[in-house]
Each structure stands twice: as C-alpha cells, then as structure tokens.
Amino acid sequence: MLGLMAMIGWMALAMVAGAVIISSHTSSTRAANLLASFILIPMTIVIQIQSIFFIAGRWDIVFLFIVALMVVAIALVRTGIAAFDREEILSREHEKINLSAMINTFKTFFA
C-alpha cells in the first residue's frame, strides 16, 4: 500500500510539473489546456503497465517504476521552475490583435 501511495504521489507531481512546462510555452489558455491533456496518455500507459506488475506481485519492478517516476518528476519540477515566468504569461494574455501582422504571416505562409 505504501508503494501505491508513493507511485500516485510522484505521478501526480510529474503530471502537474509537465502541465506547468507546457502551459508556460503556449500563447493562450485554450492551447495550454489542449496540450496539457497529452500528459495523460503516457501516465495512463504507465498505470496500465504497473497494474500488471501489481497483480503479478512483482514488487521489485514496481519499486523500479516508482524510482523512475521520482527521477522524471524531479527533472520536470526543476525544468518547470526554470521555465515558469508568471509576468510573461500574464502579459501574453493581454496582447492586442495586430491585423497587419496577421496578414503578413498569412501571406508568408502561402508564399
């Protein structure tokens, strides 16, 4: 039971840290929500693989998964702390629409 609780804790920390990293690199809240949902896919795969080892009673492999999740979560938290800039994120939300820049981008795209 202790291993299960540790796995859930480290998995939650990794998912939140990954969502912070993704949302700090997007330009809108909608894009951040859409991209952060891609964190769920690898975590569901990890849960399914770990459930097989839980059922089989292979606690040594479950422990290795917990250590791997711990390493990934720590790396994502460190990256998230370095990448997160609250002022930049808030300033992006209040940018004005520049019609001429949009037209130039559109022309460049189809040129």
PAGUVO-903249 format. One line per field, with one value per atom (N, C-alpha, C, O): atom name; x, y, z. Coordinates in Angstrom, 1 decimal. Layout:
N
site	CA, ... $
px	X, ... $
py	Y, ... $
pz	Z, ... $
This chain:
111
site	N, CA, C, O, N, CA, C, O, N, CA, C, O, N, CA, C, O, N, CA, C, O, N, CA, C, O, N, CA, C, O, N, CA, C, O, N, CA, C, O, N, CA, C, O, N, CA, C, O, N, CA, C, O, N, CA, C, O, N, CA, C, O, N, CA, C, O, N, CA, C, O, N, CA, C, O, N, CA, C, O, N, CA, C, O, N, CA, C, O, N, CA, C, O, N, CA, C, O, N, CA, C, O, N, CA, C, O, N, CA, C, O, N, CA, C, O, N, CA, C, O, N, CA, C, O, N, CA, C, O, N, CA, C, O, N, CA, C, O, N, CA, C, O, N, CA, C, O, N, CA, C, O, N, CA, C, O, N, CA, C, O, N, CA, C, O, N, CA, C, O, N, CA, C, O, N, CA, C, O, N, CA, C, O, N, CA, C, O, N, CA, C, O, N, CA, C, O, N, CA, C, O, N, CA, C, O, N, CA, C, O, N, CA, C, O, N, CA, C, O, N, CA, C, O, N, CA, C, O, N, CA, C, O, N, CA, C, O, N, CA, C, O, N, CA, C, O, N, CA, C, O, N, CA, C, O, N, CA, C, O, N, CA, C, O, N, CA, C, O, N, CA, C, O, N, CA, C, O, N, CA, C, O, N, CA, C, O, N, CA, C, O, N, CA, C, O, N, CA, C, O, N, CA, C, O, N, CA, C, O, N, CA, C, O, N, CA, C, O, N, CA, C, O, N, CA, C, O, N, CA, C, O, N, CA, C, O, N, CA, C, O, N, CA, C, O, N, CA, C, O, N, CA, C, O, N, CA, C, O, N, CA, C, O, N, CA, C, O, N, CA, C, O, N, CA, C, O, N, CA, C, O, N, CA, C, O, N, CA, C, O, N, CA, C, O, N, CA, C, O, N, CA, C, O, N, CA, C, O, N, CA, C, O, N, CA, C, O, N, CA, C, O, N, CA, C, O, N, CA, C, O, N, CA, C, O, N, CA, C, O, N, CA, C, O, N, CA, C, O, N, CA, C, O, N, CA, C, O, N, CA, C, O, N, CA, C, O, N, CA, C, O, N, CA, C, O, N, CA, C, O, N, CA, C, O, N, CA, C, O, N, CA, C, O, N, CA, C, O $
px	0.8, 0.0, 0.9, 0.5, 2.0, 2.9, 3.5, 3.6, 3.8, 4.3, 3.3, 3.6, 2.0, 0.9, 0.8, 0.6, 0.8, 0.7, 1.9, 1.7, 3.1, 4.3, 4.2, 4.5, 3.7, 3.5, 2.5, 2.8, 1.4, 0.4, 0.9, 0.7, 1.6, 2.2, 3.2, 3.1, 4.1, 5.1, 4.5, 5.0, 3.5, 2.9, 2.1, 2.1, 1.4, 0.7, 1.7, 1.4, 2.8, 3.8, 4.3, 4.5, 4.6, 5.1, 4.1, 4.5, 2.8, 1.8, 1.6, 1.5, 1.6, 1.5, 2.7, 2.6, 3.9, 5.1, 5.1, 5.5, 4.7, 4.7, 3.6, 3.9, 2.5, 1.5, 2.0, 1.7, 2.8, 3.3, 4.3, 4.3, 5.1, 6.1, 5.4, 5.7, 4.4, 3.7, 2.9, 3.0, 2.2, 1.4, 2.3, 1.8, 3.5, 4.4, 4.9, 5.5, 4.8, 5.3, 4.2, 4.4, 2.9, 1.8, 1.4, 1.8, 0.6, 0.2, -1.2, -1.6, -1.9, -3.3, -3.7, -3.0, -4.7, -5.2, -5.7, -5.6, -6.4, -7.0, -5.9, -6.1, -4.9, -3.8, -3.1, -2.7, -3.0, -2.3, -3.2, -2.6, -4.5, -5.4, -5.3, -5.3, -5.3, -5.3, -3.9, -3.9, -2.8, -1.5, -1.3, -0.6, -1.8, -1.5, -2.3, -1.9, -3.3, -4.0, -3.2, -3.4, -2.1, -1.2, -0.3, 0.3, -0.3, 0.4, -0.3, 0.3, -1.6, -2.4, -2.1, -2.2, -1.8, -1.6, -0.4, -0.5, 0.8, 1.9, 1.6, 2.1, 1.0, 0.7, -0.3, -0.2, -1.3, -2.2, -1.5, -1.8, -0.5, 0.3, 1.1, 1.2, 1.7, 2.5, 1.6, 2.0, 0.4, -0.5, -0.9, -1.0, -1.2, -1.6, -0.4, -0.6, 0.8, 1.9, 2.2, 2.5, 2.1, 2.3, 1.2, 1.5, 0.0, -1.1, -0.8, -1.1, -0.2, 0.2, 1.2, 1.1, 2.2, 3.2, 2.6, 3.0, 1.6, 0.9, 0.2, 0.2, -0.5, -1.3, -0.4, -0.7, 0.7, 1.7, 2.5, 3.1, 2.5, 3.2, 4.7, 5.5, 5.1, 6.5, 6.8, 6.9, 7.0, 7.2, 8.6, 8.7, 9.5, 10.8, 10.7, 11.3, 9.9, 9.7, 8.9, 9.1, 7.9, 7.0, 7.9, 7.8, 8.9, 9.8, 10.6, 10.9, 11.1, 11.9, 11.0, 11.5, 9.7, 8.9, 8.7, 8.7, 8.6, 8.5, 9.7, 9.6, 10.9, 12.1, 12.2, 12.7, 11.8, 11.8, 10.9, 11.2, 9.7, 8.7, 9.3, 9.1, 10.0, 10.6, 11.7, 11.7, 12.5, 13.5, 12.9, 13.3, 11.8, 11.2, 10.5, 10.5, 9.8, 9.1, 10.1, 9.8, 11.2, 12.2, 12.8, 12.9, 13.0, 13.5, 12.5, 12.8, 11.2, 10.2, 10.0, 9.7, 10.1, 9.9, 11.0, 10.8, 12.3, 13.4, 13.2, 13.5, 12.8, 12.6, 11.4, 11.5, 10.4, 9.2, 9.6, 9.1, 10.4, 10.8, 11.6, 11.5, 12.5, 13.3, 12.5, 12.8, 11.5, 10.8, 9.6, 9.1, 9.1, 7.9, 8.2, 9.1, 7.6, 7.7, 6.3, 5.7, 5.8, 4.4, 4.1, 3.0, 5.0, 4.8, 4.6, 3.8, 5.5, 5.4, 4.1, 3.5, 3.7, 2.4, 1.2, 0.4, 1.2, 0.1, 0.2, -0.9, 1.4, 1.4, 1.0, 0.5, 1.2, 0.7, -0.8, -1.3, -1.5, -2.9, -3.5, -4.6, -2.8, -3.3, -2.7, -2.8, -2.1, -1.6, -2.7, -3.8, -2.5, -3.6, -3.4, -2.3, -4.5, -4.5, -4.0, -4.5, -2.9, -2.3, -2.7, -2.2, -3.7, -4.2, -3.2, -3.1, -2.3, -1.3, -0.3, 0.1, 0.1, 1.0, 0.3, 1.0, -0.9, -1.6, -1.7, -1.5, -1.9, -2.0, -0.6, -0.5, 0.4, 1.8, 2.2, 2.8, 1.8, 2.0, 1.3, 1.8, 0.1, -0.7, -0.1, 0.0, 0.3, 1.0, 2.3, 2.6, 3.1, 4.3, 4.1, 4.8, 3.0, 2.7, 2.4, 2.8, 1.7, 1.3, 2.2, 2.0, 3.3, 4.3, 5.2, 6.0 $
py	-1.2, 0.0, 1.3, 2.3, 1.2, 2.3, 2.6, 3.8, 1.6, 1.7, 2.3, 3.2, 1.9, 2.5, 4.0, 4.8, 4.4, 5.8, 6.6, 7.7, 6.0, 6.7, 6.9, 8.0, 5.9, 5.9, 7.0, 7.8, 7.1, 8.1, 9.5, 10.4, 9.7, 11.0, 11.5, 12.6, 10.6, 11.0, 11.2, 12.1, 10.4, 10.5, 11.9, 12.5, 12.2, 13.5, 14.7, 15.6, 14.6, 15.6, 15.8, 16.9, 14.6, 14.7, 15.3, 16.0, 14.9, 15.5, 17.0, 17.7, 17.4, 18.9, 19.6, 20.7, 19.1, 19.8, 19.8, 20.8, 18.7, 18.7, 19.7, 20.3, 19.8, 20.8, 22.2, 23.0, 22.5, 23.8, 24.1, 25.2, 23.2, 23.4, 23.7, 24.6, 22.9, 23.0, 24.4, 25.1, 24.7, 25.9, 27.2, 28.2, 27.1, 28.3, 28.5, 29.6, 27.6, 27.8, 28.0, 28.1, 28.2, 28.4, 29.8, 30.6, 30.2, 31.6, 31.9, 33.0, 30.8, 31.1, 30.0, 28.9, 30.3, 29.3, 28.1, 27.0, 28.3, 27.1, 26.2, 25.0, 26.7, 25.9, 25.2, 24.0, 25.8, 25.2, 24.0, 23.0, 24.2, 23.1, 21.9, 20.8, 22.2, 21.2, 20.4, 19.2, 21.1, 20.5, 19.7, 18.7, 20.3, 19.6, 18.3, 17.4, 18.1, 16.8, 15.7, 14.5, 16.0, 14.9, 14.3, 13.3, 14.9, 14.3, 13.1, 12.2, 13.1, 11.9, 10.6, 9.6, 10.7, 9.5, 8.7, 7.5, 9.3, 8.5, 8.0, 6.9, 8.8, 8.3, 7.2, 6.3, 7.2, 6.0, 4.8, 3.7, 4.9, 3.7, 3.2, 2.0, 4.1, 3.7, 3.0, 2.0, 3.6, 3.0, 1.5, 0.6, 1.4, 0.1, -1.0, -2.1, -0.5, -1.4, -1.8, -2.9, -0.8, -1.0, -1.9, -2.7, -1.8, -2.6, -4.1, -5.0, -4.4, -5.8, -6.3, -7.4, -5.5, -5.9, -5.9, -6.7, -5.1, -5.2, -6.5, -7.2, -6.9, -8.1, -9.3, -10.3, -9.3, -10.4, -10.5, -11.5, -9.4, -9.4, -9.2, -9.5, -8.5, -8.2, -6.8, -5.8, -6.8, -5.6, -5.0, -3.8, -5.8, -5.2, -4.3, -3.3, -4.8, -4.0, -2.7, -1.7, -2.9, -1.8, -0.7, 0.5, -1.2, -0.2, 0.5, 1.7, -0.2, 0.5, 1.5, 2.6, 1.2, 2.2, 3.4, 4.6, 3.2, 4.3, 5.2, 6.4, 4.6, 5.3, 6.1, 7.2, 5.5, 6.2, 7.3, 8.4, 7.2, 8.3, 9.4, 10.6, 9.0, 10.0, 10.9, 12.1, 10.2, 10.9, 11.8, 13.0, 11.3, 12.1, 13.3, 14.4, 13.1, 14.2, 15.3, 16.5, 14.9, 15.8, 16.6, 17.8, 15.9, 16.6, 17.6, 18.7, 17.2, 18.1, 19.3, 20.4, 19.1, 20.2, 21.2, 22.4, 20.7, 21.6, 22.4, 23.6, 21.7, 22.4, 23.4, 24.5, 23.0, 23.9, 25.1, 26.2, 25.0, 26.2, 27.1, 28.3, 26.6, 27.4, 28.1, 29.2, 27.4, 27.9, 28.8, 29.5, 28.7, 29.4, 30.9, 31.2, 31.7, 33.2, 33.8, 34.0, 34.0, 34.5, 35.8, 35.9, 36.7, 38.0, 37.9, 38.6, 37.0, 36.8, 36.2, 36.5, 35.2, 34.5, 35.5, 35.5, 36.3, 37.3, 38.3, 38.8, 38.7, 39.7, 39.2, 39.9, 37.9, 37.3, 37.3, 37.3, 37.2, 37.1, 38.4, 38.5, 39.5, 40.9, 41.5, 42.7, 40.7, 41.2, 41.6, 41.0, 42.7, 43.1, 42.4, 42.0, 42.3, 41.7, 42.7, 43.8, 42.3, 43.1, 42.6, 41.5, 43.2, 42.7, 42.7, 41.8, 43.7, 43.7, 42.6, 42.0, 42.3, 41.2, 39.9, 39.0, 39.7, 38.5, 38.3, 37.2, 39.4, 39.4, 39.0, 38.2, 39.7, 39.4, 37.9, 37.3, 37.4, 36.0, 35.1, 34.1, 35.4, 34.7, 34.7, 33.6, 35.8, 35.9, 35.2, 34.5, 35.2, 34.5, 33.0, 32.2, 32.5, 31.1, 30.6, 29.5, 31.3, 30.9, 31.3, 31.1, 32.0, 32.4, 31.3, 31.5 $
pz	0.0, 0.0, 0.0, -0.6, 0.7, 0.7, -0.7, -1.0, -1.4, -2.8, -3.7, -4.5, -3.5, -4.3, -4.0, -5.0, -2.8, -2.4, -2.9, -3.4, -2.9, -3.4, -4.9, -5.4, -5.6, -7.0, -7.4, -8.3, -6.7, -7.0, -6.8, -7.5, -5.7, -5.4, -6.4, -6.9, -6.8, -7.7, -9.1, -9.9, -9.4, -10.7, -10.8, -11.8, -9.7, -9.7, -9.8, -10.5, -9.1, -9.2, -10.6, -11.1, -11.2, -12.6, -13.6, -14.5, -13.4, -14.3, -14.1, -15.1, -12.9, -12.7, -13.2, -13.8, -12.9, -13.4, -14.9, -15.5, -15.6, -17.0, -17.6, -18.6, -16.9, -17.3, -17.2, -18.0, -16.2, -16.0, -17.1, -17.6, -17.4, -18.5, -19.8, -20.6, -20.1, -21.4, -21.4, -22.4, -20.3, -20.3, -20.3, -20.7, -19.8, -19.9, -21.3, -21.5, -22.2, -23.6, -24.6, -25.8, -24.1, -25.1, -25.0, -24.1, -26.0, -26.1, -25.6, -25.4, -25.3, -24.8, -23.8, -23.7, -23.1, -22.1, -22.7, -22.2, -23.8, -24.5, -25.1, -24.9, -25.6, -26.1, -25.0, -25.1, -23.8, -22.7, -22.2, -21.9, -22.2, -21.8, -22.7, -22.3, -24.0, -25.0, -25.0, -25.1, -24.9, -24.9, -23.6, -23.6, -22.5, -21.2, -21.1, -20.3, -21.9, -21.9, -22.4, -22.2, -23.2, -23.7, -22.6, -22.9, -21.5, -20.4, -19.9, -19.3, -20.0, -19.5, -20.3, -19.6, -21.5, -22.3, -21.8, -21.6, -21.6, -21.1, -19.7, -19.3, -18.9, -17.5, -17.4, -16.6, -18.3, -18.3, -18.8, -18.3, -19.7, -20.1, -18.9, -18.7, -18.2, -17.0, -16.0, -15.4, -15.8, -14.8, -15.2, -14.4, -16.5, -17.0, -16.9, -16.5, -17.2, -17.1, -15.6, -15.2, -14.7, -13.3, -12.7, -11.8, -13.2, -12.7, -13.0, -12.2, -14.1, -14.4, -13.4, -12.9, -13.0, -12.0, -10.6, -9.8, -10.3, -9.0, -8.9, -7.9, -10.0, -10.0, -9.9, -9.2, -10.6, -10.6, -9.3, -9.0, -8.5, -7.3, -7.5, -6.6, -8.6, -8.8, -8.2, -9.0, -6.9, -6.2, -6.5, -6.4, -7.0, -7.3, -8.6, -8.7, -9.5, -10.8, -10.4, -11.0, -9.6, -9.2, -8.5, -8.7, -7.6, -7.0, -8.0, -7.9, -9.1, -10.1, -10.9, -11.2, -11.1, -11.7, -10.8, -11.3, -9.5, -8.6, -8.6, -8.6, -8.6, -8.7, -10.0, -10.0, -11.1, -12.4, -12.4, -12.9, -11.8, -11.7, -10.9, -11.2, -9.8, -8.9, -9.7, -9.6, -10.5, -11.3, -12.3, -12.5, -13.0, -14.0, -13.4, -13.9, -12.2, -11.5, -11.1, -11.2, -10.5, -10.1, -11.3, -11.2, -12.4, -13.6, -14.1, -14.5, -14.1, -14.6, -13.7, -14.2, -12.4, -11.5, -11.6, -11.6, -11.8, -12.0, -13.3, -13.3, -14.3, -15.6, -15.5, -16.1, -14.8, -14.7, -13.9, -14.2, -12.9, -12.1, -12.9, -12.8, -13.8, -14.6, -15.7, -16.1, -16.3, -17.4, -17.0, -17.9, -15.8, -15.4, -15.1, -14.3, -15.9, -15.7, -15.7, -16.7, -14.5, -14.3, -15.0, -15.7, -15.0, -15.6, -17.1, -17.8, -17.7, -19.2, -19.6, -20.6, -18.8, -19.1, -19.0, -19.9, -18.0, -17.8, -18.9, -19.4, -19.3, -20.4, -21.7, -22.6, -22.0, -23.2, -23.3, -24.4, -22.2, -22.2, -22.6, -23.1, -22.5, -22.8, -24.0, -24.2, -24.9, -26.1, -27.0, -27.0, -27.8, -28.7, -30.0, -30.4, -30.7, -32.0, -33.1, -33.2, -33.8, -34.8, -36.2, -36.6, -36.8, -38.1, -39.2, -40.0, -39.2, -40.3, -40.1, -41.1, -38.9, -38.7, -39.0, -39.5, -38.8, -39.2, -40.7, -41.2, -41.4, -42.8, -43.4, -44.3, -42.9, -43.3, -43.1, -43.9, -41.9, -41.6, -42.6, -43.1, -42.9, -43.8, -45.2, -45.8, -45.7, -47.0, -47.0, -48.0, -45.9, -45.8, -45.9, -46.5, -45.2, -45.2, -46.6, -46.9, -47.4, -48.7, -49.8, -51.0, -49.5, -50.5, -51.0, -51.8 $
